[in-house]
Every structure is written in C-alpha cells, then in structure tokens.
Amino acid sequence: MKVLGIVAEYNPFHFGHKYHLEISKQLTNSDYSIAVISGSFVQRGEPSIIDKWTKAKMAVDNGIDLVIELPFVFATQSAELFAYGGVSLLNSLNIVDYISFGSEIGNIDSLSKIAHILINEPPYYKNRLKKYLNEGNSFSVSRSRALKDYCLKYNTNLDIDNIIKSPNNILAIEYLKALTRLKSNIVPITIKRIGSQFKDTKLSHKISSATAIRKKLLEGNNVNEIKEFVPSNTYIHLLEYLKYNSFNSLDNYNQIIHYLLRIKKGQGLKNIMDIEYGLENRIINMSTKFNDLDEFIQNIVTKRYPRSRIQRVLIHFMAGLDKYKFKEIIEFYPAYIRILGANEKGFELLKKIKERSNIPVITKFSNYKKFKNSYIEKIISFDKISTDLFFLGIKGKPPFTGRDFYTSCYIQKK
C-alpha cells in the first residue's frame, strides 16, 4: 500500500489541481491519497471563497481519498509555517510514503539545494541576509538577494532569480525544509506547473489560475462563468454552495476590522503574529485615514511589509491569535487530526492511521472534548473562531454560528 500526501488550499479545486493529483499518483504508483487543506481562511490572509466542507467535497469527488483540515493557526501563516503545519500533519499519520507539490521549476534537485542552504544558513549567507534586512527590505526579498549572492560566490549554478520569484517554488522549498527538520521518511516529488501563472487574473486557459477563477466568481456570483475552467464536480458543488451562501472575500470584513482597530488600537495589535515594533502604529494611523479596506491595506504596504503579511496580521487580529499563544501551541503540534471528508478508501486509511499513529483522530467535531487535552482545545478553539468569522463575512441564510458542531464530514456515497 502506497500513500500519497498533498498540502493544498483547493480554493476552489480546478483543472490544475486535477492534473497535479493524477500525475502525482502515476509517478508514485500510489494506491491512496490524502490532502491536508486549509479551512475557513487561507495562507495569503484572506477568507476562503467557499467553506471548508465544500472544499472537502470537491477534493473527494475529484479523486482525493481522505481530507484533513490544516488548523487555522498554521493555515494563515507565512509559507514556512504553512508548510511546516501541513507536513507535520502528514508525517504524524505514519502511513504517508510520498508528498507531492507543484512548482514552476519542476526540478526537485534544485529546490533541495536551496532548502539545504536555508536550513544550514552558512555564515556568508547569514551576513548578506542581515545586510538586506537592515536596508529595510522584506524578509522574502532579503532572503532572495542573500541566496543569489551566496550562489554567485560559491558557483552553485542555481538560477536564484527565476526560482525564488515564483510562489510555488518558494512553498516547495519550505516543504523540503519541513521534511528535513522533522527527519521525515516521506519522499518528496514535485510536478511542474502548467497552464496560467499563479497570479494571472484572466481566464485564458483551460488550466486557469485559482486567482482568475475567484475573481470571476466574485464579480457577480455567477458560477456559469467559470464552468469550463473547473471539473464538473467542482461546478456542481459551487452551485450547491451558492444556494445558501455568497462567495467570501476580505472586503466583507471592512467594518469588523475598522471597528476592532478603533476600540483596541495599537495595544491590541502589538502582540499579534507578524507585527514588528512600529507596524501597529502604522496600521492604526492608516485606519483613521482610509475607510475602504483595499485602500487602507495598500497604504500600509511597504517593501518591508508585503500585502499578504498585512492581511495575515488583520486576520490574526480578528481571531485573537497572538505570538505568545502560537508559541505555546507549536510546541505541542500536531495535537489532533480532524477529518473533513472521505470516500471508501479514505476509511481504510483511517483504520491504518489509528493503528500506526498516536495522534487523536476527530471525525465528529464535538468529540474533541472527550480527549480532555488542553492543547487540542487551544488549537481547535481557533478553528471554531475562524469558522464563525467566515460565516460572519458572508450573507448566509440563516446566519451561521457554531457550524463546526453540526456539520458532518463529507462521506462520498458509492
């Protein structure tokens, strides 16, 4: 029995995801597949366009056997922590043989060489990184420049400019770093991305970007506009979702964010994840000048503070996730495995997981209480909060609160 693992967002599941899954199964000759997916909010600091149960349905009906939720506390972090959260979960199952991830370069050797440099942090690299950070550049820009300098000095023949500027390459490197740090036996493979680029906003190719698909859906809640750009199962589940809810976006949290900034001010921000000294004052200052959320965020952004980082700060601010809570949580992570969806083969996997792993498995949400584990309760409390926040941002009928407790995981019917 060979098991393939994937960490993804599936926001929503499209033809690029389908291609990645099918090619990964072929290359690894895997009999089973597991996806760890983000839930109510995603890595770039935005709400998922659809709820996590709809994403799980799409994944299972498009070929994934078992869907596990990546907890909010890792799903909304930097690429490094996002990757670590997902890989840690897969590793804790003790049944996963391979992990597959997409990349623009499609070359595992080149990605592994960069991951090795970043893990070991040679002195010359560290000095160059410090130099660029002191110049006021963002961490990602500073890291890219330091890597380029290191590779030029030591003739590594790596095209750092082209590799590091691509978001899926960056995430791929973080997956490799996580595997090394965990001393995992999971074998990594990477699949070269095809079709539209990650940030393309136009539907110009059958394998269009998730960005373009979300943009079109948000323009008018018209699922028919993207019908030819997603698998039929995705299209069906989008239609079903739209019967009850509207699609979600960060703009829907404009008033909530501004209200919290008014009443909590800088004191409420200074301990939030990703906040550096002085950034909280910049955020508060801009909140008094711009009522429009997009304009507000854009005026906070600098070369040191990219948009995704600011958005994550605001999401963590709404959820109440600060750096002290996260530091406490990460020491005992992973604390549980929460199932969002499965088919018949998925239940075979669950049986194997329970035999080989000592991590509690949660299929019915309320059952987390029976473990009487304070760390399970701390981590899962943010999943509850983020679910309520998700539905607070959309025009659901009726308004949903506590939906984690009364929504069952998706079980594919034969």
JORA-V981063 format. One record per run of one state. SS is the DSSP state (@ for helix, = for strand, . for the rest). FROM is the first residue (numbers start at 0). LEN is the number of residues. If there is no record, write none. Layout:
[[SS | FROM | LEN] [SS | FROM | LEN]]
This chain:
[[. | 0 | 2] [= | 2 | 6] [. | 8 | 6] [@ | 14 | 14] [. | 28 | 3] [= | 31 | 7] [. | 38 | 2] [= | 40 | 2] [. | 42 | 3] [= | 45 | 2] [. | 47 | 4] [@ | 51 | 10] [. | 61 | 4] [= | 65 | 5] [. | 70 | 1] [@ | 71 | 4] [. | 75 | 3] [@ | 78 | 14] [. | 92 | 5] [= | 97 | 6] [. | 103 | 4] [@ | 107 | 13] [. | 120 | 2] [@ | 122 | 12] [. | 134 | 4] [@ | 138 | 15] [. | 153 | 6] [@ | 159 | 5] [. | 164 | 2] [@ | 166 | 15] [. | 181 | 5] [= | 186 | 6] [. | 192 | 17] [@ | 209 | 11] [. | 220 | 2] [@ | 222 | 7] [. | 229 | 2] [@ | 231 | 11] [. | 242 | 7] [@ | 249 | 20] [. | 269 | 2] [= | 271 | 1] [. | 272 | 6] [@ | 278 | 9] [. | 287 | 5] [@ | 292 | 6] [. | 298 | 8] [@ | 306 | 13] [. | 319 | 2] [= | 321 | 1] [@ | 322 | 8] [. | 330 | 5] [= | 335 | 7] [. | 342 | 1] [@ | 343 | 13] [. | 356 | 3] [= | 359 | 3] [. | 362 | 2] [@ | 364 | 7] [. | 371 | 2] [@ | 373 | 19] [. | 392 | 10] [@ | 402 | 4] [. | 406 | 3] [= | 409 | 2] [. | 411 | 3]]
